[in-house]
């Protein structure tokens, strides 16, 4: 058996610990704090919620209870009904492919003239490097997909191949002011006229929130005004903490009393995702209000902010993500996408804070999580070898009402004023 075949056999059989199976790989991935979104959405999760099988991912949700209970007289006749109470949400599998390659000269140059055990360990070292590069590539692709531009054609429609992003289910649309009368459909994106995507979202995960009875299939939205500080100190018109307080109360999930088996456990947002601008703004606001805070964690010596025990998490991919309605030249052009810090538009610039709950699920297929194919020689390249890997997954939001976005708004201004911190 020549050295090239031995190397190929080792590539197929010698595997780093993090790739030894879904359970081990998931746990190892959560230890990498570089990937804040993926790791936090996996930590503390039941494997039954994370590792799935079947042709698609689906479940039931109780969006609205038709009231069947009533107070009656002992002799009163009852008109019985059979209400349809459950709505099915679903998400298709998304198929992520990655690969690594090596050449026969590669193997020769790595092992050189070594023999026996020394050659084996040299080859194994090289294999670890190949696996590391491939694993990093896969996890990077997954992490960046969480903050991708929501594309209805690629994410929602039949034939789509891109997983849902966080912003597809947690967003500030419609954006014409804080009034609830102006926002009958919370978090259902319109057509987005940019170079990436066009098309209107009429459903999310197969459910139309405009259908009577489905009104709760939407995220909570709130807004804040102004910036945390002025030349004279703390800005009294800054309202982010008020918005956070309202959001916390509105997004709590309370278990049914009496029969716990009929309801998920009590829940509240798991973490708050923010850009560097959002984190800096929040930290300055907390530190500027030291007279109102007794928690020592508002001190700069502590690296991360919290609100009511919920961590504020810096997500670097949000810094330059063109997923917000900041790119238009007028209020009527708010469907043109830009970054948080884009001040060229109608004044929608400013930090956004996504509140992500336990019900945002990163689901992977039970038999196809970083599944490796046997090494092969690609066609027309006699000195090359390749090994393909496959990961089937999707990012799902099982209960949008437990999630929220807090965005900037300047009341009394049309358009509103940009709230770009440090600009």
ZICORDA-V378581 format. One line per field, one symbol per residue. ss: DSSP state (@ for helix, = for strand, . for the rest). psi: psi as a letter, one per 30 degrees, with the letter a starting at -180 (. if undefined). A space follows every 50 residues. Layout:
BEGIN
ss: ???
psi: ???
END
This chain:
BEGIN
ss: ..@@@@@@@@@@@...@@@..@@@@@@@@@.....@@@@@@@....@@@@ ==....======.......................======..======= ===@@@@@@@@....@@@@@@@@@@@@@@@@@@@@@@@@@@@@@@..... .@@@@..........@@@@..........@@@.................. ...=..=............=====....==..==.....@@@@@@@@@@@ @.=......@@@....=...====.@@@@@@@@@@@@@.@@@...@@@.. .....==..=====.@@@.....=......@@@....=...........= ..====...======.....==...=.......==============..@ @@.=====..........=....
psi: kleeeeeeeeefejklefggleeeeeeeeffjfeieeeefffkgkkfffe jlalflklllkjekjkjfklkllfgkkkjklikjfkkkllklkkjkklll llleeeeeeefbgllbeeeeeeeeeeeeeeeeeeeeeeeeeeefffglkj jeefeelkfkgklklefefjlgklgilfkfffifjjgjkakjiafekkkk jflkhfkjffkkfgffillkklllkalflafgbkjfgkgeeeeeeeeeef gkjkkkkdjffglllkllkeljklleeeeeeeeeeeefhfffkfkfffkf fkfklljhfkkjkkjfffegkigligflflefgffklalegjgfaghgkl kkjkjklffjkjklkffhjhkklkklklkgifglllkklkkklljljfjf fgllkklkkjkgkjllkkhjkg.
END
